[in-house]
Amino acid sequence: TQALIEAEIYFKININCIDPLGRTALLIAIENENLELIELLLSYNVYVGDALLHAIRKEVVGAVELLLNHKKPSGEKQVPPILLDKQFSEFTPDITPIILAAHTNNYEIIKHLVQKGVSIPRPHEVRCNCVECVSGSDVDSLRHSRSRLNIYRALASPSLIALSSEDPFLTAFQLSWELQELSKVENEFKSEYEDLSKQCKQFAKDLLDQTRSSRELEIILNYRDDGGILEDQSGNDLARLKLAIKYHQKEFVAQPNCQQLLASRWYDEFPGWRRRHWAVKMVTCIIIGLLFPVFSACYLIAPKSNLGLFIRKPFIKFICHTASHLTFLFFLLRASQIGNKTKTDTEPNNIEWIILPWVLGIIWAEIKQMWDGGFQDYVHDWWNLMDFVMNALYLATISLKIVVYCKYRHEKATERHLWDTWHPTLVAEALFAIANIFSSLRLISLFTANSHLGPLQISLGRMLLDILKFLFIYCLVLLAFANGLNQLYFNYDTTNNTKNCTGIRCEIQNNAFSTLFETLQSLFWSIFGLINLYVTNVEPKHTFTSFVGATMFGTYNVISLVVLLNMLIAMMNNSYQLIADHADIEWKFARTKLWMSYFEEGGTLPTPFNIIPSPKSLWYLCKWVQKQICKKYTKQKPKSFGTLGRRAADNLRRHNQYQEVMRNLVKRYVAAMIRDAKTEEGLTEENFKELKQDISSFRFEVLGLLKGNKLKLQNAKMNNVSEEEEEKSKPKVNKSRTQKNTFSFFDITTMIHPKAGEIAADKHNNVSNGSALLASEASKEKPKKIQFAKDVKTFGLFHRHKTSNTEQSSSKIYSVSEEILEPEISSPTEKLLTSVKSQELTSELNVNKLEEQCIGTHGTMGTLECLSSEHSPSGYTSAKESPSDKVNHTLSTDLKSDMKSTPEEASTEEDTTTRL
C-alpha cells in the first residue's frame, strides 16, 4: 500500500487504468487468482465495479470473500468512462451476484452470499397482467423474457435450493412443474425450460438417494405440509409420494429406495413372494381369485375379522378386483353366444340379468372414485375417461332395453328383417357391442403390474397420442380431396340406374364419389387398397373428366400412403424408442400409480359386492342423517384441550423429525456433490494452493542446502588459519578473553540470520497458501520484547558490542520511515533493538553480505569451525539442517544466556567463552 501511495504521488500512476481488453488490475488479479494482489488493491480502495461478478464466474472463492468483506469508500474515485458504459459490461443489468452464483452452482459461493442475507425475488406468473409485467414486456419483450429465464435458471440451482429452502422436496416439485408449464407457454425457450425442469426432478431424486434407513424414508414420504398443527393428520398415508405423482416426478417415484418401500407394503402378507417359484405364484393367485366371493362376504358380515382384514391388503385387493373383472368379461362373452333373437323380445335373458349388477357396481365405483379424488384428478387419467365412455354406453344400452320393454311389450313379435333401421333393439345391440370392446381393452391397464407387459402397455398409450396427431393432419387432407372429387363426380350419379346395390361395398363398386359421405368412405378405404381404379370412370365417354379424376385420386394415394402413413410409422417408432430408453422409469411410475390406487382405504369390495350396503356403511349413514336432522337442536361439543394438545404435539413431533431428516439429507447431498465435483474436475483451486506451497517449501530447502555448502567450503579454507591462531593464543589467556568480547557482535548477527530466514519462510508460506483471509495468526504476531535487568553490569555485553559495531553501523541503509524514527532512540537498549529489527528486515536481500561480515569479524571463523565440529562430530549434516543452522542455534542460545545472566554469573560466562 505504501508503495502504491508513493507511486501515485511521485509518478502519478492511475491504479484504475485498463488494458486494451478493458480489464483493470483487479480483474486481471482475479483471473490469475492472485489473492494477495487482490487484497492489496482493495486496501488501496481500487474501483471494484463488476469484480465480484467476475470472481463468481471464475469461481474464485477467496476473491469472493475478499470482495464481500471489502467496504467501499465513502468518497468517489475517478472511474474510467468505459467502465460506466452498460454496453461494455459483460453482464446484463438483471444479473446479480446471487443469480450468477446460482448459475455456476458453486456451493461455497452461494453459502457466503446466503449468509449475507441475499435472496432472489420470485418472478411473476407468465400470464400475469400486472402493470410491471405489461410495461416490461411492452418496453423490451426480449429483455423481459431473458430476465425471467435467468431468474428461473438461478432458482433451479440445486445448491441454492439446498441452502435456502426449508423443504427442498416441495420446492423442487413445484418449481419443476412451473417450469414445465412455462415451456408450453414460451415456445421460444422451450428447451431451456425443459432442461431446468429435468434438473429440478433430478435434484429431488438425488436428495432422496441419501436416505439410509426405512425410518428416514417413511418420515419423508409420509410428511404432510398442507394441514394445520391442530388438524388430525394420518402418519402413514404416503402424502409426499402422492404429491410427487401429482407433479409427475417420475425420477423421484422410480427411485430404488422409494420402490423398495412400496414393494414391502404391497406384498405385506407375502414377505417372500418374489423369491417363490412362478408356478407357486400362479396357483396362489388362482386360489385367491376363486375365493373372492367368500372374502367379500366375510368383509360384509365381519369387517374386523381375519378374513375381513385379509381382503383389505393391497395385493389381495388387487387379485380380487382382477378376478371380478375377468368374471365380468366371461359373462359378456357368454351373452353373445346364448340366444338367437329373430323376433322382438322385450324381456332380458338370465345372462343379461347377471351382467346388470356388474355394470351397476362399475358405475358406483367410478362415482365414488370421482367423489374421493376430485373431478380434476379423475379426468387427468385416460383410463378413467375410457371407463366413463364405457359406462355411458352401458347406461344407454340399459335405457334402450327399458324403452323396448315399455313400447313393444304389448305388441306382437315381428321378424328381425322387418325391423326399422333405428329400432331400439338394434341400437342397443350396437352400443352394447362397443361397450364390450372397451370392457375388454380395460384389462390392458392391469398389465402395468407386470415387468414384461408394463413397458409395452405404456408404449401403446404413447402411440395412441401419435395416432391422434396423425389423424388431425390426415382428416384435413381427406376432406380436401373429398371435396374436390365430389365436385367433379356428383353430376354423374347413377343411383337410379342401379337397382341392386349402390356404393363401394357392392360387388361391382359404383357411385364412389357421388356424395360427400360416400367420397369420404371411398378415400378412407383406398388406403388399404380396397378401391379399384375404375371407379374414376364415367358412363359418358368424357375422357378429360376421367383423367382429371384419376389424377386427383392418384395424388391423394401418394400423399396419404407415401407421406402421411410413413410419417405416422416414424412417429410411432420414435415414441416407442423414447419409452424403451426410459422403460424402467416409465414403468415404475405407472406401476406406482396403480399400487397407490389400492393403498387407499376405500374401495375394498370388488364388483358386484360393492353395491351391497354393509353394516358399517349403514351405521355411517345413520350417523350422518342424525347429524343433519339434529344439527339445529344440538350444539357441537368443543374438543377438549387434552385432545388438541396431543394432536398438536404429534404434528409438531412429525414436523421436527422431518426437519431433522432433511438437514441430514442436505449435508450428505452437499458432501457427495463436492466429492463428485472434485472427482470430475481433477485439479481444483485447493490443489493449486497445495502445489504452490510445496514448490515454495522445496525452494527454501534448496536455498538452505546451498547456503550450508557455501559455509562448509569457507570453513575448510579457514581451518588451517584458525588452528595456527589457537596455538599462538594458548599462552595468552587475556587475549582470548578479549576475543570473547569481540565475539558478541557475531552472536547477535548469527541470531538475526536464522530469525530473518524463518520470517521470510513464514511470509512466503502465507503468500503461497492462496488465501490472504485465511493466513495464520502466527505470521501476524509482533516480535516479543526482551526484558533487560536494570543493573549496569547487565548492559556490559552491549557496551562491549558498541566499540566493535561502530564501523558497520555507519554503512547501513535506512528506509524513509526508519530515518525518521532513528533520532528518537536514545538509550543503548533501544539502539540495539533497532539494529536487530533493521537486520531482520534486510536479511532476505543481504544474506550473502551478512555471511561475509560474520566470517570476517575479528577472525571468528575459527570459533565457527569449532562450534560446527562440536555439534556434528562426524562432519556430516543432513539436507534438512545445515551446519550454519546448527551454529546459529548455538550462538543464539549463548546470546540469550548473556542477556539473562546476573552480575554474580559474569565470571562463569567468561570461563565458558574461553572454553569456546
N, C-alpha and C positions, 0 to 999 in steps of 0.2 A: 504493500500500500504506500509506504514511504517513497519507494522508487517511482511509483506511478504519479504521486503528487509532485515530486521533483521534476519528472519528465514533462508533466503538464505545465509546470511553472517555467522551466528553462527552455524547453524545446517546443512548447505549445502543441503537444500531441493530443489529438481528439480520440478519446477512448471509445467513442461510439461510431467510429469510422467503419465503412463497409468495404468489402472486396467487390470485384467485378460481378460476382454472382449475387450480390445483395446480402451477404452474410456478415453479421457483426462478429466481434471476437468472442462474444458469449455463445453464439450459435456454433461457431467452429469448435469451441471447447466442449460443447455438448455433443457434437458429432464425434469428437475424438475421445469422449468420456473422461476428460481431464477434470476431475472433481476439485483438485487443488486450485487450478486456474479459475474455475467457476466461482469458488469461494472467494478468491482474491478479487475478481471483477465485481462480485456482488458487494463486497466490503467497500469498494470504491463507488458504489451506487451507480453502476452502469445501467444503461437503458435496457429493461427486460423485454418489453414487447410480447411477442409470441414465443418467448423462450420456453415457457412452461409447456406449451403445446408441442414444441419440437422435442423436448425431453420426454414427453409422454409417448410421442410417436416412435422415438428411438428406444423407448423402454429403458431409460437410464434412471434407475430408482434413486440413486444417490443424488443426481441432479434435481430430480423432482422434490426430494426432501429439502434440499438447499433453497430452491425457489419458493417452496411453500412456507418455509420459515423465514424467508427474507422479507424485511419490512421496507416498503417503498419509501423513499424520502418525501418529505412534505413539499420541498421546493421542486420546481420543474427544471429538467435538464434539457439541453439542446438535443433534439432528436433529428436524425436525417429525414428530410421530407419524404424520401421514397418509402420509409417505413410507415408513414402515416397513410399511404395510399392503400385502400382496401383491395384494389385490383392486383397490387403486387403481392399481397399476403397469400400464403399457401393454404390458408384455411378460410372457409366461408364464415360469415358472421354468426351463424347458428351453431357452430362447433364450439362447445365449451370444454374445459379440461375433463370433466367427468364423462361427457359423451365420447370424447376421443379415447379416454382410458377404457371405457366400456367396449369401444370398437376393437381395441387391441386385446381385450380380455386379460389384462395383466392384473393378477390378484393383489400384489403388493401395492401398486399404484392406486388401484381402486380403494383399497383399505385406507390408505393415507388420506384420500380425498373424502371418503365417507366419514372418517374420524374428524375431519374439519367441518362437518355438517353440510356438505354439498349434496344436492339431490337433483333429480331430473324431473321436470314437470310432465305430467301425464298429458298427452295430446288429446285434442277433441276427437269425437267420432267423425268418421269420414263423411257422414251425411249431416253433420252439424250445420245449422243455418244461423249461427250467431253472427254478430257484427264483425267480430275479429276474424272468423274463418272466411266470411264472404268478402270482406275487404282485402284480406291477404291473398285470396285466390284471384280477385279481380286485378290487383296491382301487379302481381307476378305469380302466375299459377305454377310455373316450374319451380321457383324457389320455395313456394308453399308445399308442394309435393315432396321435393327433396328434403326439406326440413323435417317433415313428418317421417320420412323414411329413415333419416339419420337418428331421430329420437327413438323410433321403434328398434333400429339396429342396436342402439345402446341399451334399451330396456330388455332386449333378448339376450344380453350377455350373461352367461352362467355365473361368472364371478360376482357380478352386480346383484343378481337375484339371490345368490347365496349369502351375500353380506347385508343386503338392505331389506329383505323380505322376512316377515315373521312366519309366514307359511309358504316356503318355496314351491311346494307341490301345487297349491292352489294358484299361486301367481303364474307358474309355468302353464298350467291348464288353461287359464283364462286368456293369457297372452297368446298362446298358440292358436286358440280358437279365434281370437280377434284378428290375428294376422292372416289366418285362412280366409276370413270374411273379407279382409281388405284386398287380398289377391283377386277376389272375384269382382270387386268394385273398380280398383285401379289396375286395369289390364296392362298399362304401360310398365308397371313394376311388379308384374305377377310373379316372375321367377324369384325376384329378391324377397318378396314377402313369403313365398312358399318355402324358401330356404331358411328364413328366420323361424317360421312355424316348425319346421322339422328340427331346428336347433333347440327350441324350447321342449319339444317332445323328447329329444334325446337327452336333454339335461334331467328331466324328470325320471327317465329310465335309469340313467347313470347314478342319480341320487338314491334311487331305490336299490341299486346294486350293492350299496354299502350296508344294508341290513345284515345282521349276523345271527339273529335268532328269530324263532317264531313269535316270541313275545313282542319284539320290536315291530315285526311285520303286521301283527294283529292290531297293535296300537295305531299304526299309520293307516291301515285300510279301514278300520272301524271308526276313525275320528270323524266327527260331525261338527261343522262350524256355523251352521245356519240356524241353530237353536239358541234360546236364551239360557241363562245359568239356572233359572228356576223351572225350566221345562223338563219333562221326563224324556230322557234320551236312552234309546237302546244301545247297548255297548257291543253288540255282536251282529250288526246288520250290514257290514261292509259298505258304509256310506261313502267313503272316499273312493272305493272301487266303482261304485255306481256313478259317481261324478266323473271319473276318468272315462267310463263308457259313454257318458253323455257328451263329453267334449272330444270323443274319438281319439283318445290317447292310446293308440294301438301298441306302441312300443312299451308303454308303461304296463298295460294289461297283459301283454305277452311276455313280460319279464319272467325268468325262471322262478324267482322267489315267490312271485305272486301266483303263478300257475301251480306251484307245489302246495301252497296253502289252499287253493281252490280244490285241487285234486283230493287233498286229505279230507275236506268237508264233503265232497261229492261221494266218495267211497267210505262214508262214515261207518256203515255196518259191515263193510268188507275191507278191512285194512290190508289184506294181502291179495286183493283182487287182481292186480296187474301181474303178479307172479304165477297166477294159475294158468293151467293149460286152456287153449281156446275151446276145446270140447267141453270142459267143465263149465266155462263161462256160458257157452250156448245153452247147455242143459239147465243151468241155474236161471237164466233169463226166461227160458220157455216155461219152466215151472212157476215162476213168479207171475208171468203173463197170464197163464191159465187160471191162476188163483186170484186174479184181481177182483172178481165179484165178491169173493169171500172177504178179502181185506177191506173192500168198500163197505160191505155190510157190517163188519166189526167196527169200523170207524163211525158209522152212523149210529150204532147202538151204544158203543162204549168208546168215546174218543181217547180216553186216557188209558185204555188197556194196552197190553203189549203189542197186539196186532194193530190196534188203532194208532199207536205211536210208530209202529214199524212202517206203515204206509206213508207217514209224513217225511221219511227220509228222502232226500233229493233223488238219489239213484233209484230207489224203489218207486217213487212217484213217477219218474220218467218211464220206467218199464211198464207201469200200469197204464199210463196215458198212451203209450205206443201200442200196447195190446188192445186198448179200447178203440183206437183209430183203425187198426188192422181188422178188427171185428166189424166195424162200420163199413169198410171197403168190401169185406166179404158179403155183407148183406146187399150192398149196392150191385155187386156182380151177380148175386143170386136173383135180384129183382129183374134184371134184364133177360134172364133165362126162363123165368116162370111166366106162363100165361101168353096167349095169343089173341089179343083183343081185336077181333074183326068187326065187332059190333060195339055200340055205345054201352059203356059200363060206368055207371055213376059211383059205385062204391069201390074203395081201395081194397087191395088184397091183403093177405096176412103179412107179407114181407114189407109192404109199404107201411103197415101199422107198426112194425118193429123198427123201421127206419125213422119214423117220426120222433120218438124220444131222443135219438141221437142228434137229429137236426136241432131240436129244441135245446138240448144240452150244449151243443156247439155255439148256438146263438147266445145262450145265457153266459157261457164262459167268455165270449168276446165282449159282451156288455160289461161284465164285471171287470175285465182287464182294462177296458177304456175308462171305467169309473175310478179304479185304483191308480192307474198310471197317468191319467190325463189324456185329453184328446190330441194334444200336440205330440206327445211321445208315441201315441198309438199310430198316428198317420205316418210317422217317420220310418216305421218298419214296413217294408214291402210285403212281407208275409201277412201282416195284418190287413193290408189293402186287398190282398188276394182272398183272405178269409171273408172280408166284407162283401166282395163280389159273389163269392160262393154262397154266403148266407142269404144275400139278396135274391139269388136265383132260386134257392130252396124255398124261400118265402113266397116268391112269385109262383112257383110250382104248386105249393100248398093252396095259395089263393085261387088259382085256376081250377084246382081239383074241387074246391068248395063251390066255385061258380058252376062247374059241370054238375055237381050233385044237386044244387038248388034249381038249376034250369032244366035239366033233362031227366030228372028222376021220375016224373010222371009221364014222360013221352015214350013212345015205342022205340025200341032199339033199332038202329039203322046200320047198314053195312058201311065199312070204313071208306070204300071207294066212292060212296055217296056224300061223304062229309065235305063241308066247305073248306076252303084253303086256310082260313083263320079260325078254324074250330078250336075251342078252348083246350080240348084234349090234345090236339096236335101241337099247339103252342106250349102246353105244359110239358109234353114229352121232349120237345126241343130244348126247353130251358133246363129240364132235369138232366138231359144228356150233357149239356155244357157244364152244369154244376158237378156232375160226376167226374168230368175231366179235371176240374180244379181240386176236387177232393183227392184224386189220385196223385196229382202233382204236389199236393201239400205234404206228401210223405217225403219229398226231397229235403225238406228242412231238417228232418231227423238225421240226414247223412252227415250233418255237421259234427255229430258226436264221434264219428269215425275218422281216424287219421288218414285213411286212404281215399275215402269218398268225399271228405270235407273240402279239400282244395279244389276238386272238380266241381263241386256244387257252387263254390264261390266264383270260380271261373265262368260258370254258366250264367250266374247273375250279372257279372260284368259284361258278358257278351250280349245279354238282352238289352243293355243300355246302348251298345253299339248298333244293334239292330234297329232300335228306335231312332237313333240319329240317321241311320241309313234310310229308313222309311220316310223320314221327313223330306229328304232330297229326292228320293225316288218318286214320291207322290207328286211333287212339282213337275218332274219330267213326264210322268204318266199322264197327268192332267193336261199338260201342254200338247202332247201328241194325240191324245184322245179328242181334244177339241178340234185339232186340225183334220184328223181322219173323219170325224163325224161330219164336219162341214163339207168335206169332199164327197162323202158317200150317202148322206141322208136322203138325197133325191133319187137314189137307186134302190129304195126299199122294195123287196119282193115278198113281203109277208102275205099279201092277198093271194099270190100265186102258189105259195107253199102251204099245202093243206095238212100235211102230216106233221112236220117238225120245223121249228124256226130257231135259229141261233147256232152258236158254235158247239153246243152239246149234242147236236144231231149227228147222225152217221155221215151225212153229207153237209158239211158246215156251210151256212149261208147267213146273209144279213149280219155279218160280224161287226159292221160299223154303221148300222142303220140308226141306232140310238146311242146316246151318250153312255148310258149304263152298259149297253152291250159292247160298246167300244172299250170301255174300261176293263171289262172282263176279258175281252179278246187280247188286249195288250198285256194284261197280267199273266194269263196262261201261256202267252207266247214265250215268256222267259224260260219255261220248262219244255219248250219245243212241242206244244200240243196244238198249235195253229198252223194250218197249211198255207202256202203262198197263194193258192188260187182264190182265196177269199178277197184278194185285191182286184179280181176281175169283175167287170160289169157286163150285164147281159147285152146291151147295145155294144157295138164294136167301137167304143171310144178308147182308142189306144193311148192317147196322151193322158187321159184321166187315169187309166190303169197304171201307166208308167209312173206318174207322179205319186199315186197311192202306194205302189210297191217300193218306190224310193223312200218315202216317208216311213213306211213300215220297216224297211231295212235299216234306216238311220236310227230308229228307236231301238232296234235289237242291238246294234253296235254300242250305243250309249249305255243301255241297261245291262247288257251281258258283259261286254269287254271292259267298260269303265266302272260302272257303279258296282256291279257284282264283285269284281276283283278288288275294288276298294273296300267293300264290306269284308271280304276274306282277310285282307291286310289288317283292317281294324280289329277284327276278332282275334287274329294271331297276335297282334300287339297286346291286346287285353289279357290274353292267356299268358303271354310271356311276363307281363307285369305281375300277375298273380303267382306265376311259377318262381320268379325271382324273390318274392316275399311270401312264399307259400306258408311258411311256418308262422309268421306274424299274423297274416290274414286269417289263417285257420284258427289259431288260438284266440284271436279276438272274437271271431264268430262263435266259437265254442263257449267262450266265457259268457257271451250274451245268452246263449241257450241255457247254460248252467244257472245263471242268475235268475232266469225266469222260474226255475224250480226251487231256488233257495227261498223264495217268498213264502210267507206263512199261509196265504190264501190259495185257493185252487187245488186243494188236496185231492178231492174225489174226481175221478175221470167221468166222462160222459158214458151213459146217461144218468149215473147216480148223483151227479151234481145238481140235478133239478129236484131231487127229493129233499125236502126240508128236514134237517137233522134236529135233534133235541137242543143242541147248542144254539142253532140258528133261531129256533122258536123262542128260546129264552132271551136271546139278544133282541128279538123283535118285540117281545112283550115289554122288556125294559124300556125300549125306545118309545113305544106307544104310551107307556105310563109317564115317561118323562115329558112327552109332548102334551098329554092331557093335563097333567098336574103341574105344568110349568107356571101357570098363572097363580096357583094357590100355594105353592111351596117355594121357599127360597133356598137357593143353593147354599149348602153349608161351606163356609170358608175352610180351606185346608189348614191344618194345624201348623204351628211354627216348627214343630219337630219334623214333620214330613217335608216341608220346604227346606229346612236346614240340611236334612240328609240328602235331599236331591241336589241342592247347591254344592254340598261337599263332594258328592260323587262326580258331578260335572266339572268342578274345579280340579279334582284329582286327575280326571282324564285329560284335562287341558294341560296340566303341569307335566304329566307323563309324556304327552305328545311333544311338548316343547323341549323336554329333556332329550327325547329320542332324536328330534330334529337337529338339535345342537350337535349331538354326536355324529349324525349322518353328514352334516355340513363339514365338520372337522375332518372326517375320513375322506370326504369327496375332495376337499381342498388339498389334503396331503397327497391323494392319488393323482390329482391334476398336476401338481407341481412335480411329482415324481415322473409322470409320463412326459411332461414338458422337457425335463432335463434329459430323459432318455431319447426323445426325438430330436432335440436341438443339438445334442452333443456338447459343444463348447458354449458356456454361458458367461455372464459377466463375472460370476464368482470364480470361475476357472481362470479367467484372465487376471483377476486380482491375485490369486494364489501363484500364478506363473510369474507375475511381476515381483512378488515378494521373494520367491525362490531365486530369481535371477539376481536381485539386489543382494540377498544373503550370500550367494556364490561369489559375487563381485567383491564384497568386503573380505571374504575368506581368501580370495586370490591376492588382494592387496596386503592382507596380513602376512601371507607367505612371502611375498616379495620384500616387504619391509624386514621380516625376520632374516631372510637370506642376506640382505644388504648389511645388516648389523653383524651377522656372523662373519662375513668376509672382512669387515673393518676390524672386528675383534681379533681375527687371526693375524692381520698385519701389525696390529699394535701390541701383540702378545709379548714379543721379544723385548720391546722398549719398556713395557711396564715391569717385566721381570728384572731388568737391569736397574730401573729406578727403585724397585723394592729392596734389592741388595744394597744399593747405596744408602737407602734411608733406614736400614736396620739399626745402626748405632745412634741415629738421630731420632729420638723419640719425640722431641719437641716439634721437629719438622712434620712428623705425621699428625701430631695434634693440630698443627697449623693447617695441614691439608684437610683435616676434618671440618675446619671452619669454612674452607672454600668449597667443600662438598655439599653444603646446604643448598646452594642455588641449583645444583644438579638434582637434588632430591625434589625440589619444587617443580622443575621443568619436566622431570620424568613422571611426576604425578599428573601434570597437565596433559601430557601426551595421551595416556590411555583414557583419561576422562573426556577429552575432546573427541577421541575416536568413538567412545560409547555414545556421546551426544549426537555425533554425526550419524552413527548407525541407527539410533532411535529415530532421528528425524527422517532418515531415508525409509525406515520401516513404516513410519506414519504416512509418508507420501505414497509408498507402494501398495498400501492396503486398499486403495481405491475409494476411500470414503473419508472426507475430512470431518464429517459429523461424528463418525464412529471411532475417532482416534482415542487412544487410551489416555487416561488422565495422568499416567506416569510421565508421559512426554511433556506435559504442561507444568510439572512441579518445578518450583523455583529452587535454585541451589541452596542447600542448608547453610546457615551462618555458623561460623566456627566461634565457639565461646572461649576467649583467652583469659588467662588469670591477670589480675591487676598488679601482681608483683613485678618489679622492674627486671628481675633476673629472668623472668619468663620470656621477655622480649629480647633476650640475648641472641637467639637464633636470627631474628630479623635485623639486629644491629650488625651481626657478622655478615649477613647477606647484603646489606646495604652497600658496603665498600666494593664487593665483587660484582654487583649488579649495576653500577653507575654507568659503565660504558655501554652496556646493552640497552639500557633504558633510553639513552639518547638517540638511538636509531629506530625507535618504534614509530609506527604509523597509526594514527588515530583517525577514527571517523569524526564527522562533524559533531555528533552528539557527545562523543567521548571527549573531544577537545573542550566542549563547553563545561562538562562536569569535572574535568581534571583539576582546575584551580581550586575547587571547593574541598578537595581532600587534604586534610591537614595532618592527621595522625599517621604514624608508620603502619599501624594495622590496616587502616583504610587504603593506604597506598598499596600494600601487599595484596589485598583483596581485589583492588582494581587491576593490578598487574595480572593476577590469576584469571580474572574474567576476560581480559583482553587476549590473554594467551589461549583461552578456551575458544573464543570466537574466531581466532585466526589460525587455529591448529589445522583445520581441514585444508587450507590453502598453502600452509608453510610447514608441512610435515618434514620434508627433506632438510629444509633450513634449520629447523628445530633440532633435528638429529645431529647435524654438523656442529651446532652450538654446544649440544650436550657432550659431544665427543671431544671437542677442542677446549673445554673449560678446565684449566689447571691440571691437565693430564689425568683426568678422571677415567680414562678408558681402562686403565689398569683395574680400577675398582669395579668397573662394569664386567670385565672378564672374570674377576674373582667371584663376583656375585653370580654370574651365569654358571660358572663351574661348580659353585656350591649348591645351587638348586637343581642342576642336572649333571650329576657326576659322570655319566656316560657320554656327555656331549651331544645327546640326541634330543631333539624337540619335535613334537608332533605338529601336524598341519593346523590343528585347531588352536594350539597355544604356542606361539613363537617365543624365542628366548627374550626378545625385547619386552613381551607382555609379562614374563616372569620377573624380569628386572624391575619393570615399572611397579608391579605389585609389591615387591620387597621394599623399594625405595619409598613408595607412598606410605607403607607401614611404618618405616623409620621416621618419616616426616610427622605422621600422626603421634608417634611416641614422643618426638621432640616437642610438639605443641602441648601435649598433655602432661609433660614432666614437671615436677615441682622443683624448687631450688635445692632441696635436700638430695635430689636424684641427679644433679648436674655432673658429679664426678663419675657416677655409674654410666652416664651417657657417653662421656669422653672415653672411658675404657672400652665401651662397645664399639665406638668409632675407630679406635686404634686397632681392635681385632679385625674389623672390616678392612 
